[in-house]
Amino acid sequence: MAQAQGLGRRYMKAFFKGFFVAVPVTVTFLDRVACVARVEGASMQPSLNPGGRQASDVVLLNHWSIRNYDVQRGDIVSLV
């Protein structure tokens, strides 16, 4: 019984240690490098949501190129 409590405590400690490392790294990545967004509606047809589908498209927003002003003609830009 004592071994089970020690084993559970060890797993909880490892979980929280990983959690407190993974969350800041993930938040920093999503804020600085890239994030995933869903595009809905007819505003971007026919490039996104072709054929008048009601389904939404999922896109990867690249924050890195915006920070370096590496935007070219033909790129899709998302504003919040």
PyMOL Python script that loads the backbone (N, CA, C, O; Angstrom):
from pymol import cmd

cmd.read_pdbstr("""\
ATOM      1  N   MET A   1       0.819  -1.189   0.000  1.00  0.00           N
ATOM      2  CA  MET A   1       0.000   0.000   0.000  1.00  0.00           C
ATOM      3  C   MET A   1       0.869   1.262   0.000  1.00  0.00           C
ATOM      4  O   MET A   1       0.568   2.231  -0.697  1.00  0.00           O
ATOM      5  N   ALA A   2       1.929   1.242   0.772  1.00  0.00           N
ATOM      6  CA  ALA A   2       2.812   2.407   0.842  1.00  0.00           C
ATOM      7  C   ALA A   2       3.528   2.625  -0.489  1.00  0.00           C
ATOM      8  O   ALA A   2       3.778   3.760  -0.894  1.00  0.00           O
ATOM      9  N   GLN A   3       3.859   1.501  -1.174  1.00  0.00           N
ATOM     10  CA  GLN A   3       4.511   1.640  -2.475  1.00  0.00           C
ATOM     11  C   GLN A   3       3.566   2.272  -3.494  1.00  0.00           C
ATOM     12  O   GLN A   3       3.996   3.073  -4.324  1.00  0.00           O
ATOM     13  N   ALA A   4       2.283   1.918  -3.435  1.00  0.00           N
ATOM     14  CA  ALA A   4       1.307   2.482  -4.363  1.00  0.00           C
ATOM     15  C   ALA A   4       1.163   3.988  -4.156  1.00  0.00           C
ATOM     16  O   ALA A   4       1.037   4.736  -5.125  1.00  0.00           O
ATOM     17  N   GLN A   5       1.179   4.437  -2.904  1.00  0.00           N
ATOM     18  CA  GLN A   5       1.086   5.871  -2.642  1.00  0.00           C
ATOM     19  C   GLN A   5       2.328   6.600  -3.129  1.00  0.00           C
ATOM     20  O   GLN A   5       2.233   7.692  -3.690  1.00  0.00           O
ATOM     21  N   GLY A   6       3.487   6.000  -2.918  1.00  0.00           N
ATOM     22  CA  GLY A   6       4.734   6.598  -3.388  1.00  0.00           C
ATOM     23  C   GLY A   6       4.798   6.651  -4.902  1.00  0.00           C
ATOM     24  O   GLY A   6       5.281   7.622  -5.485  1.00  0.00           O
ATOM     25  N   LEU A   7       4.298   5.584  -5.534  1.00  0.00           N
ATOM     26  CA  LEU A   7       4.276   5.533  -6.993  1.00  0.00           C
ATOM     27  C   LEU A   7       3.321   6.579  -7.562  1.00  0.00           C
ATOM     28  O   LEU A   7       3.649   7.254  -8.537  1.00  0.00           O
ATOM     29  N   GLY A   8       2.142   6.714  -6.958  1.00  0.00           N
ATOM     30  CA  GLY A   8       1.182   7.723  -7.398  1.00  0.00           C
ATOM     31  C   GLY A   8       1.708   9.128  -7.206  1.00  0.00           C
ATOM     32  O   GLY A   8       1.513   9.999  -8.054  1.00  0.00           O
ATOM     33  N   ARG A   9       2.371   9.342  -6.098  1.00  0.00           N
ATOM     34  CA  ARG A   9       2.943  10.668  -5.816  1.00  0.00           C
ATOM     35  C   ARG A   9       4.038  11.005  -6.831  1.00  0.00           C
ATOM     36  O   ARG A   9       4.164  12.150  -7.264  1.00  0.00           O
ATOM     37  N   ARG A  10       4.827   9.995  -7.204  1.00  0.00           N
ATOM     38  CA  ARG A  10       5.908  10.210  -8.171  1.00  0.00           C
ATOM     39  C   ARG A  10       5.336  10.554  -9.553  1.00  0.00           C
ATOM     40  O   ARG A  10       5.854  11.433 -10.243  1.00  0.00           O
ATOM     41  N   TYR A  11       4.267   9.856  -9.949  1.00  0.00           N
ATOM     42  CA  TYR A  11       3.646  10.151 -11.233  1.00  0.00           C
ATOM     43  C   TYR A  11       3.010  11.538 -11.242  1.00  0.00           C
ATOM     44  O   TYR A  11       3.092  12.252 -12.242  1.00  0.00           O
ATOM     45  N   MET A  12       2.385  11.916 -10.149  1.00  0.00           N
ATOM     46  CA  MET A  12       1.787  13.253 -10.076  1.00  0.00           C
ATOM     47  C   MET A  12       2.867  14.335 -10.150  1.00  0.00           C
ATOM     48  O   MET A  12       2.687  15.359 -10.810  1.00  0.00           O
ATOM     49  N   LYS A  13       3.974  14.100  -9.477  1.00  0.00           N
ATOM     50  CA  LYS A  13       5.075  15.066  -9.512  1.00  0.00           C
ATOM     51  C   LYS A  13       5.624  15.208 -10.930  1.00  0.00           C
ATOM     52  O   LYS A  13       5.896  16.319 -11.385  1.00  0.00           O
ATOM     53  N   ALA A  14       5.788  14.079 -11.631  1.00  0.00           N
ATOM     54  CA  ALA A  14       6.284  14.112 -13.009  1.00  0.00           C
ATOM     55  C   ALA A  14       5.270  14.801 -13.923  1.00  0.00           C
ATOM     56  O   ALA A  14       5.655  15.547 -14.823  1.00  0.00           O
ATOM     57  N   PHE A  15       3.976  14.555 -13.698  1.00  0.00           N
ATOM     58  CA  PHE A  15       2.939  15.190 -14.517  1.00  0.00           C
ATOM     59  C   PHE A  15       2.985  16.702 -14.361  1.00  0.00           C
ATOM     60  O   PHE A  15       3.005  17.427 -15.356  1.00  0.00           O
ATOM     61  N   PHE A  16       3.001  17.183 -13.127  1.00  0.00           N
ATOM     62  CA  PHE A  16       2.999  18.631 -12.908  1.00  0.00           C
ATOM     63  C   PHE A  16       4.286  19.281 -13.392  1.00  0.00           C
ATOM     64  O   PHE A  16       4.267  20.408 -13.886  1.00  0.00           O
ATOM     65  N   LYS A  17       5.391  18.584 -13.254  1.00  0.00           N
ATOM     66  CA  LYS A  17       6.659  19.121 -13.756  1.00  0.00           C
ATOM     67  C   LYS A  17       6.583  19.294 -15.274  1.00  0.00           C
ATOM     68  O   LYS A  17       6.987  20.332 -15.798  1.00  0.00           O
ATOM     69  N   GLY A  18       6.072  18.292 -15.978  1.00  0.00           N
ATOM     70  CA  GLY A  18       5.909  18.384 -17.431  1.00  0.00           C
ATOM     71  C   GLY A  18       4.881  19.424 -17.824  1.00  0.00           C
ATOM     72  O   GLY A  18       5.049  20.122 -18.824  1.00  0.00           O
ATOM     73  N   PHE A  19       3.811  19.532 -17.037  1.00  0.00           N
ATOM     74  CA  PHE A  19       2.750  20.492 -17.317  1.00  0.00           C
ATOM     75  C   PHE A  19       3.276  21.920 -17.235  1.00  0.00           C
ATOM     76  O   PHE A  19       2.989  22.740 -18.107  1.00  0.00           O
ATOM     77  N   PHE A  20       4.038  22.216 -16.199  1.00  0.00           N
ATOM     78  CA  PHE A  20       4.544  23.577 -16.019  1.00  0.00           C
ATOM     79  C   PHE A  20       5.661  23.927 -16.989  1.00  0.00           C
ATOM     80  O   PHE A  20       6.043  25.093 -17.090  1.00  0.00           O
ATOM     81  N   VAL A  21       6.189  22.949 -17.698  1.00  0.00           N
ATOM     82  CA  VAL A  21       7.151  23.224 -18.755  1.00  0.00           C
ATOM     83  C   VAL A  21       6.419  23.342 -20.100  1.00  0.00           C
ATOM     84  O   VAL A  21       6.721  24.229 -20.898  1.00  0.00           O
ATOM     85  N   ALA A  22       5.464  22.450 -20.343  1.00  0.00           N
ATOM     86  CA  ALA A  22       4.795  22.386 -21.644  1.00  0.00           C
ATOM     87  C   ALA A  22       3.876  23.576 -21.895  1.00  0.00           C
ATOM     88  O   ALA A  22       3.814  24.065 -23.023  1.00  0.00           O
ATOM     89  N   VAL A  23       3.174  24.046 -20.896  1.00  0.00           N
ATOM     90  CA  VAL A  23       2.215  25.138 -21.102  1.00  0.00           C
ATOM     91  C   VAL A  23       2.907  26.433 -21.528  1.00  0.00           C
ATOM     92  O   VAL A  23       2.480  27.023 -22.520  1.00  0.00           O
ATOM     93  N   PRO A  24       3.934  26.906 -20.849  1.00  0.00           N
ATOM     94  CA  PRO A  24       4.593  28.139 -21.318  1.00  0.00           C
ATOM     95  C   PRO A  24       5.234  27.995 -22.698  1.00  0.00           C
ATOM     96  O   PRO A  24       5.219  28.937 -23.490  1.00  0.00           O
ATOM     97  N   VAL A  25       5.796  26.820 -22.986  1.00  0.00           N
ATOM     98  CA  VAL A  25       6.405  26.606 -24.302  1.00  0.00           C
ATOM     99  C   VAL A  25       5.333  26.650 -25.384  1.00  0.00           C
ATOM    100  O   VAL A  25       5.540  27.264 -26.431  1.00  0.00           O
ATOM    101  N   THR A  26       4.194  26.009 -25.147  1.00  0.00           N
ATOM    102  CA  THR A  26       3.103  26.004 -26.121  1.00  0.00           C
ATOM    103  C   THR A  26       2.528  27.394 -26.327  1.00  0.00           C
ATOM    104  O   THR A  26       2.285  27.797 -27.464  1.00  0.00           O
ATOM    105  N   VAL A  27       2.307  28.127 -25.257  1.00  0.00           N
ATOM    106  CA  VAL A  27       1.755  29.481 -25.372  1.00  0.00           C
ATOM    107  C   VAL A  27       2.722  30.395 -26.124  1.00  0.00           C
ATOM    108  O   VAL A  27       2.293  31.194 -26.956  1.00  0.00           O
ATOM    109  N   THR A  28       3.993  30.288 -25.844  1.00  0.00           N
ATOM    110  CA  THR A  28       4.989  31.092 -26.545  1.00  0.00           C
ATOM    111  C   THR A  28       5.022  30.744 -28.028  1.00  0.00           C
ATOM    112  O   THR A  28       5.097  31.638 -28.871  1.00  0.00           O
ATOM    113  N   PHE A  29       4.967  29.452 -28.353  1.00  0.00           N
ATOM    114  CA  PHE A  29       4.963  29.033 -29.756  1.00  0.00           C
ATOM    115  C   PHE A  29       3.742  29.587 -30.483  1.00  0.00           C
ATOM    116  O   PHE A  29       3.871  30.127 -31.581  1.00  0.00           O
ATOM    117  N   LEU A  30       2.563  29.459 -29.885  1.00  0.00           N
ATOM    118  CA  LEU A  30       1.344  29.921 -30.532  1.00  0.00           C
ATOM    119  C   LEU A  30       1.309  31.437 -30.668  1.00  0.00           C
ATOM    120  O   LEU A  30       0.684  31.956 -31.593  1.00  0.00           O
ATOM    121  N   ASP A  31       1.962  32.148 -29.775  1.00  0.00           N
ATOM    122  CA  ASP A  31       1.975  33.611 -29.825  1.00  0.00           C
ATOM    123  C   ASP A  31       3.029  34.156 -30.781  1.00  0.00           C
ATOM    124  O   ASP A  31       2.790  35.157 -31.456  1.00  0.00           O
ATOM    125  N   ARG A  32       4.180  33.516 -30.846  1.00  0.00           N
ATOM    126  CA  ARG A  32       5.308  34.063 -31.593  1.00  0.00           C
ATOM    127  C   ARG A  32       5.549  33.432 -32.957  1.00  0.00           C
ATOM    128  O   ARG A  32       6.000  34.123 -33.871  1.00  0.00           O
ATOM    129  N   VAL A  33       5.262  32.131 -33.128  1.00  0.00           N
ATOM    130  CA  VAL A  33       5.646  31.435 -34.351  1.00  0.00           C
ATOM    131  C   VAL A  33       4.452  31.177 -35.256  1.00  0.00           C
ATOM    132  O   VAL A  33       4.424  31.673 -36.382  1.00  0.00           O
ATOM    133  N   ALA A  34       3.480  30.426 -34.803  1.00  0.00           N
ATOM    134  CA  ALA A  34       2.351  30.065 -35.656  1.00  0.00           C
ATOM    135  C   ALA A  34       1.190  29.584 -34.806  1.00  0.00           C
ATOM    136  O   ALA A  34       1.373  29.154 -33.667  1.00  0.00           O
ATOM    137  N   CYS A  35       0.000  29.661 -35.369  1.00  0.00           N
ATOM    138  CA  CYS A  35      -1.175  29.110 -34.703  1.00  0.00           C
ATOM    139  C   CYS A  35      -2.149  28.603 -35.757  1.00  0.00           C
ATOM    140  O   CYS A  35      -2.031  28.931 -36.937  1.00  0.00           O
ATOM    141  N   VAL A  36      -3.093  27.816 -35.326  1.00  0.00           N
ATOM    142  CA  VAL A  36      -4.085  27.228 -36.217  1.00  0.00           C
ATOM    143  C   VAL A  36      -5.385  28.006 -36.065  1.00  0.00           C
ATOM    144  O   VAL A  36      -5.796  28.325 -34.949  1.00  0.00           O
ATOM    145  N   ALA A  37      -6.034  28.313 -37.190  1.00  0.00           N
ATOM    146  CA  ALA A  37      -7.292  29.057 -37.164  1.00  0.00           C
ATOM    147  C   ALA A  37      -8.281  28.412 -38.131  1.00  0.00           C
ATOM    148  O   ALA A  37      -7.895  27.710 -39.066  1.00  0.00           O
ATOM    149  N   ARG A  38      -9.540  28.662 -37.889  1.00  0.00           N
ATOM    150  CA  ARG A  38     -10.602  28.144 -38.751  1.00  0.00           C
ATOM    151  C   ARG A  38     -11.190  29.298 -39.552  1.00  0.00           C
ATOM    152  O   ARG A  38     -11.483  30.360 -39.003  1.00  0.00           O
ATOM    153  N   VAL A  39     -11.362  29.084 -40.860  1.00  0.00           N
ATOM    154  CA  VAL A  39     -11.922  30.099 -41.750  1.00  0.00           C
ATOM    155  C   VAL A  39     -13.324  29.659 -42.139  1.00  0.00           C
ATOM    156  O   VAL A  39     -13.517  28.580 -42.699  1.00  0.00           O
ATOM    157  N   GLU A  40     -14.293  30.504 -41.838  1.00  0.00           N
ATOM    158  CA  GLU A  40     -15.688  30.203 -42.162  1.00  0.00           C
ATOM    159  C   GLU A  40     -16.266  31.341 -42.991  1.00  0.00           C
ATOM    160  O   GLU A  40     -15.772  32.468 -42.941  1.00  0.00           O
ATOM    161  N   GLY A  41     -17.293  31.051 -43.739  1.00  0.00           N
ATOM    162  CA  GLY A  41     -17.988  32.087 -44.477  1.00  0.00           C
ATOM    163  C   GLY A  41     -17.540  32.196 -45.919  1.00  0.00           C
ATOM    164  O   GLY A  41     -16.638  31.489 -46.367  1.00  0.00           O
ATOM    165  N   ALA A  42     -18.184  33.089 -46.628  1.00  0.00           N
ATOM    166  CA  ALA A  42     -17.963  33.238 -48.064  1.00  0.00           C
ATOM    167  C   ALA A  42     -16.954  34.323 -48.417  1.00  0.00           C
ATOM    168  O   ALA A  42     -16.717  34.572 -49.599  1.00  0.00           O
ATOM    169  N   SER A  43     -16.366  34.962 -47.442  1.00  0.00           N
ATOM    170  CA  SER A  43     -15.496  36.105 -47.745  1.00  0.00           C
ATOM    171  C   SER A  43     -14.226  35.715 -48.488  1.00  0.00           C
ATOM    172  O   SER A  43     -13.669  36.539 -49.213  1.00  0.00           O
ATOM    173  N   MET A  44     -13.756  34.490 -48.331  1.00  0.00           N
ATOM    174  CA  MET A  44     -12.509  34.072 -48.976  1.00  0.00           C
ATOM    175  C   MET A  44     -12.741  33.089 -50.113  1.00  0.00           C
ATOM    176  O   MET A  44     -11.789  32.455 -50.570  1.00  0.00           O
ATOM    177  N   GLN A  45     -13.967  32.943 -50.581  1.00  0.00           N
ATOM    178  CA  GLN A  45     -14.217  32.021 -51.696  1.00  0.00           C
ATOM    179  C   GLN A  45     -13.697  32.636 -52.977  1.00  0.00           C
ATOM    180  O   GLN A  45     -13.801  33.855 -53.111  1.00  0.00           O
ATOM    181  N   PRO A  46     -13.166  31.928 -53.898  1.00  0.00           N
ATOM    182  CA  PRO A  46     -13.029  30.488 -54.008  1.00  0.00           C
ATOM    183  C   PRO A  46     -11.717  29.945 -53.461  1.00  0.00           C
ATOM    184  O   PRO A  46     -11.490  28.736 -53.524  1.00  0.00           O
ATOM    185  N   SER A  47     -10.840  30.801 -52.924  1.00  0.00           N
ATOM    186  CA  SER A  47      -9.563  30.304 -52.390  1.00  0.00           C
ATOM    187  C   SER A  47      -9.779  29.361 -51.216  1.00  0.00           C
ATOM    188  O   SER A  47      -9.219  28.266 -51.177  1.00  0.00           O
ATOM    189  N   LEU A  48     -10.587  29.788 -50.269  1.00  0.00           N
ATOM    190  CA  LEU A  48     -10.929  28.956 -49.121  1.00  0.00           C
ATOM    191  C   LEU A  48     -12.428  28.683 -49.158  1.00  0.00           C
ATOM    192  O   LEU A  48     -13.200  29.521 -49.625  1.00  0.00           O
ATOM    193  N   ASN A  49     -12.835  27.543 -48.680  1.00  0.00           N
ATOM    194  CA  ASN A  49     -14.233  27.100 -48.730  1.00  0.00           C
ATOM    195  C   ASN A  49     -14.761  27.096 -50.165  1.00  0.00           C
ATOM    196  O   ASN A  49     -15.776  27.733 -50.446  1.00  0.00           O
ATOM    197  N   PRO A  50     -14.087  26.387 -51.077  1.00  0.00           N
ATOM    198  CA  PRO A  50     -14.520  26.413 -52.486  1.00  0.00           C
ATOM    199  C   PRO A  50     -15.863  25.710 -52.688  1.00  0.00           C
ATOM    200  O   PRO A  50     -16.243  24.823 -51.923  1.00  0.00           O
ATOM    201  N   GLY A  51     -16.552  26.123 -53.714  1.00  0.00           N
ATOM    202  CA  GLY A  51     -17.792  25.479 -54.098  1.00  0.00           C
ATOM    203  C   GLY A  51     -18.967  25.796 -53.200  1.00  0.00           C
ATOM    204  O   GLY A  51     -19.975  25.092 -53.255  1.00  0.00           O
ATOM    205  N   GLY A  52     -18.883  26.814 -52.386  1.00  0.00           N
ATOM    206  CA  GLY A  52     -19.991  27.192 -51.531  1.00  0.00           C
ATOM    207  C   GLY A  52     -20.277  26.205 -50.416  1.00  0.00           C
ATOM    208  O   GLY A  52     -21.393  26.164 -49.896  1.00  0.00           O
ATOM    209  N   ARG A  53     -19.284  25.407 -50.040  1.00  0.00           N
ATOM    210  CA  ARG A  53     -19.491  24.454 -48.948  1.00  0.00           C
ATOM    211  C   ARG A  53     -19.753  25.185 -47.644  1.00  0.00           C
ATOM    212  O   ARG A  53     -19.280  26.304 -47.442  1.00  0.00           O
ATOM    213  N   GLN A  54     -20.495  24.560 -46.778  1.00  0.00           N
ATOM    214  CA  GLN A  54     -20.747  25.130 -45.456  1.00  0.00           C
ATOM    215  C   GLN A  54     -19.662  24.737 -44.463  1.00  0.00           C
ATOM    216  O   GLN A  54     -19.597  25.294 -43.368  1.00  0.00           O
ATOM    217  N   ALA A  55     -18.809  23.783 -44.832  1.00  0.00           N
ATOM    218  CA  ALA A  55     -17.725  23.363 -43.946  1.00  0.00           C
ATOM    219  C   ALA A  55     -16.674  24.465 -43.861  1.00  0.00           C
ATOM    220  O   ALA A  55     -16.553  25.287 -44.770  1.00  0.00           O
ATOM    221  N   SER A  56     -15.931  24.478 -42.792  1.00  0.00           N
ATOM    222  CA  SER A  56     -14.888  25.482 -42.623  1.00  0.00           C
ATOM    223  C   SER A  56     -13.529  24.875 -42.945  1.00  0.00           C
ATOM    224  O   SER A  56     -13.330  23.669 -42.799  1.00  0.00           O
ATOM    225  N   ASP A  57     -12.608  25.703 -43.378  1.00  0.00           N
ATOM    226  CA  ASP A  57     -11.238  25.282 -43.646  1.00  0.00           C
ATOM    227  C   ASP A  57     -10.363  25.641 -42.451  1.00  0.00           C
ATOM    228  O   ASP A  57     -10.616  26.616 -41.743  1.00  0.00           O
ATOM    229  N   VAL A  58      -9.337  24.837 -42.245  1.00  0.00           N
ATOM    230  CA  VAL A  58      -8.382  25.080 -41.170  1.00  0.00           C
ATOM    231  C   VAL A  58      -7.078  25.524 -41.809  1.00  0.00           C
ATOM    232  O   VAL A  58      -6.576  24.869 -42.722  1.00  0.00           O
ATOM    233  N   VAL A  59      -6.524  26.643 -41.330  1.00  0.00           N
ATOM    234  CA  VAL A  59      -5.289  27.195 -41.888  1.00  0.00           C
ATOM    235  C   VAL A  59      -4.264  27.402 -40.782  1.00  0.00           C
ATOM    236  O   VAL A  59      -4.609  27.535 -39.608  1.00  0.00           O
ATOM    237  N   LEU A  60      -3.004  27.426 -41.181  1.00  0.00           N
ATOM    238  CA  LEU A  60      -1.911  27.711 -40.263  1.00  0.00           C
ATOM    239  C   LEU A  60      -1.501  29.160 -40.476  1.00  0.00           C
ATOM    240  O   LEU A  60      -1.104  29.539 -41.578  1.00  0.00           O
ATOM    241  N   LEU A  61      -1.594  29.968 -39.433  1.00  0.00           N
ATOM    242  CA  LEU A  61      -1.221  31.374 -39.512  1.00  0.00           C
ATOM    243  C   LEU A  61       0.236  31.514 -39.093  1.00  0.00           C
ATOM    244  O   LEU A  61       0.612  31.138 -37.983  1.00  0.00           O
ATOM    245  N   ASN A  62       1.046  32.052 -39.982  1.00  0.00           N
ATOM    246  CA  ASN A  62       2.481  32.183 -39.750  1.00  0.00           C
ATOM    247  C   ASN A  62       2.778  33.573 -39.191  1.00  0.00           C
ATOM    248  O   ASN A  62       2.763  34.559 -39.928  1.00  0.00           O
ATOM    249  N   HIS A  63       3.044  33.649 -37.905  1.00  0.00           N
ATOM    250  CA  HIS A  63       3.363  34.932 -37.272  1.00  0.00           C
ATOM    251  C   HIS A  63       4.784  35.369 -37.590  1.00  0.00           C
ATOM    252  O   HIS A  63       5.093  36.560 -37.557  1.00  0.00           O
ATOM    253  N   TRP A  64       5.639  34.419 -37.894  1.00  0.00           N
ATOM    254  CA  TRP A  64       7.063  34.702 -38.085  1.00  0.00           C
ATOM    255  C   TRP A  64       7.291  35.605 -39.292  1.00  0.00           C
ATOM    256  O   TRP A  64       8.086  36.541 -39.217  1.00  0.00           O
ATOM    257  N   SER A  65       6.599  35.338 -40.414  1.00  0.00           N
ATOM    258  CA  SER A  65       6.821  36.145 -41.617  1.00  0.00           C
ATOM    259  C   SER A  65       6.263  37.556 -41.461  1.00  0.00           C
ATOM    260  O   SER A  65       6.781  38.490 -42.072  1.00  0.00           O
ATOM    261  N   ILE A  66       5.229  37.725 -40.662  1.00  0.00           N
ATOM    262  CA  ILE A  66       4.686  39.060 -40.418  1.00  0.00           C
ATOM    263  C   ILE A  66       5.673  39.894 -39.611  1.00  0.00           C
ATOM    264  O   ILE A  66       5.833  41.089 -39.864  1.00  0.00           O
ATOM    265  N   ARG A  67       6.331  39.273 -38.646  1.00  0.00           N
ATOM    266  CA  ARG A  67       7.312  40.011 -37.837  1.00  0.00           C
ATOM    267  C   ARG A  67       8.489  40.494 -38.685  1.00  0.00           C
ATOM    268  O   ARG A  67       9.073  41.539 -38.400  1.00  0.00           O
ATOM    269  N   ASN A  68       8.836  39.734 -39.725  1.00  0.00           N
ATOM    270  CA  ASN A  68       9.960  40.098 -40.598  1.00  0.00           C
ATOM    271  C   ASN A  68       9.507  40.872 -41.829  1.00  0.00           C
ATOM    272  O   ASN A  68      10.312  41.124 -42.726  1.00  0.00           O
ATOM    273  N   TYR A  69       8.236  41.252 -41.888  1.00  0.00           N
ATOM    274  CA  TYR A  69       7.668  41.976 -43.027  1.00  0.00           C
ATOM    275  C   TYR A  69       7.918  41.236 -44.339  1.00  0.00           C
ATOM    276  O   TYR A  69       8.265  41.841 -45.353  1.00  0.00           O
ATOM    277  N   ASP A  70       7.736  39.922 -44.301  1.00  0.00           N
ATOM    278  CA  ASP A  70       7.961  39.078 -45.474  1.00  0.00           C
ATOM    279  C   ASP A  70       6.625  38.715 -46.116  1.00  0.00           C
ATOM    280  O   ASP A  70       6.350  37.540 -46.361  1.00  0.00           O
ATOM    281  N   VAL A  71       5.801  39.714 -46.388  1.00  0.00           N
ATOM    282  CA  VAL A  71       4.488  39.510 -46.997  1.00  0.00           C
ATOM    283  C   VAL A  71       4.605  39.879 -48.467  1.00  0.00           C
ATOM    284  O   VAL A  71       5.116  40.941 -48.819  1.00  0.00           O
ATOM    285  N   GLN A  72       4.117  38.974 -49.325  1.00  0.00           N
ATOM    286  CA  GLN A  72       4.217  39.192 -50.765  1.00  0.00           C
ATOM    287  C   GLN A  72       2.832  39.181 -51.395  1.00  0.00           C
ATOM    288  O   GLN A  72       1.852  38.774 -50.771  1.00  0.00           O
ATOM    289  N   ARG A  73       2.771  39.620 -52.601  1.00  0.00           N
ATOM    290  CA  ARG A  73       1.518  39.638 -53.352  1.00  0.00           C
ATOM    291  C   ARG A  73       0.999  38.203 -53.476  1.00  0.00           C
ATOM    292  O   ARG A  73       1.757  37.286 -53.793  1.00  0.00           O
ATOM    293  N   GLY A  74      -0.282  38.022 -53.226  1.00  0.00           N
ATOM    294  CA  GLY A  74      -0.897  36.712 -53.309  1.00  0.00           C
ATOM    295  C   GLY A  74      -1.012  36.006 -51.970  1.00  0.00           C
ATOM    296  O   GLY A  74      -1.711  34.998 -51.863  1.00  0.00           O
ATOM    297  N   ASP A  75      -0.336  36.520 -50.942  1.00  0.00           N
ATOM    298  CA  ASP A  75      -0.440  35.936 -49.601  1.00  0.00           C
ATOM    299  C   ASP A  75      -1.794  36.286 -48.990  1.00  0.00           C
ATOM    300  O   ASP A  75      -2.347  37.353 -49.255  1.00  0.00           O
ATOM    301  N   ILE A  76      -2.310  35.395 -48.185  1.00  0.00           N
ATOM    302  CA  ILE A  76      -3.540  35.640 -47.469  1.00  0.00           C
ATOM    303  C   ILE A  76      -3.168  36.152 -46.080  1.00  0.00           C
ATOM    304  O   ILE A  76      -2.387  35.520 -45.369  1.00  0.00           O
ATOM    305  N   VAL A  77      -3.719  37.278 -45.705  1.00  0.00           N
ATOM    306  CA  VAL A  77      -3.414  37.902 -44.417  1.00  0.00           C
ATOM    307  C   VAL A  77      -4.666  37.874 -43.558  1.00  0.00           C
ATOM    308  O   VAL A  77      -5.756  38.206 -44.024  1.00  0.00           O
ATOM    309  N   SER A  78      -4.506  37.478 -42.310  1.00  0.00           N
ATOM    310  CA  SER A  78      -5.635  37.415 -41.373  1.00  0.00           C
ATOM    311  C   SER A  78      -5.493  38.527 -40.345  1.00  0.00           C
ATOM    312  O   SER A  78      -4.449  38.658 -39.706  1.00  0.00           O
ATOM    313  N   LEU A  79      -6.535  39.323 -40.187  1.00  0.00           N
ATOM    314  CA  LEU A  79      -6.533  40.402 -39.209  1.00  0.00           C
ATOM    315  C   LEU A  79      -7.529  40.063 -38.103  1.00  0.00           C
ATOM    316  O   LEU A  79      -8.592  39.494 -38.351  1.00  0.00           O
ATOM    317  N   VAL A  80      -7.161  40.421 -36.896  1.00  0.00           N
ATOM    318  CA  VAL A  80      -8.057  40.182 -35.754  1.00  0.00           C
ATOM    319  C   VAL A  80      -8.700  41.493 -35.370  1.00  0.00           C
ATOM    320  O   VAL A  80      -9.495  41.539 -34.431  1.00  0.00           O
TER     321      VAL A  80
END
""", "prot")
cmd.dss("prot")
cmd.show_as("cartoon", "prot")
cmd.util.cbc("prot")
cmd.orient("prot")
